């Protein structure tokens, strides 16, 4: 009788996406931080994102030099105003 070996492979339930807009679409409704080129940060709930990386936030707070400056209901940020998205868009404010 020959011995046989069974091998199993496990793959992650969902592989990480290399497309930033796909990643952001998956976390819509969750808290994020958007850091602009100017250094100003906006923290709020991600409402929507499009292919140009334009971002809409709800329940938004504006931070300048780490200090809370303003609170807004809704904020729209043009995609060309932010720093590269993944390092600066952080789930969980």
Buried (B, 14 or more C-beta within 10 A) or exposed (E): EEEEEEEEEEEEEEEEEEEBBEBBBEBEEEBBBBBBEEEBBBBBBBBBBEEEBBBBBBBBBBBEEEEEEEEEEEBEBEBEBBBEBEEBBBEEE
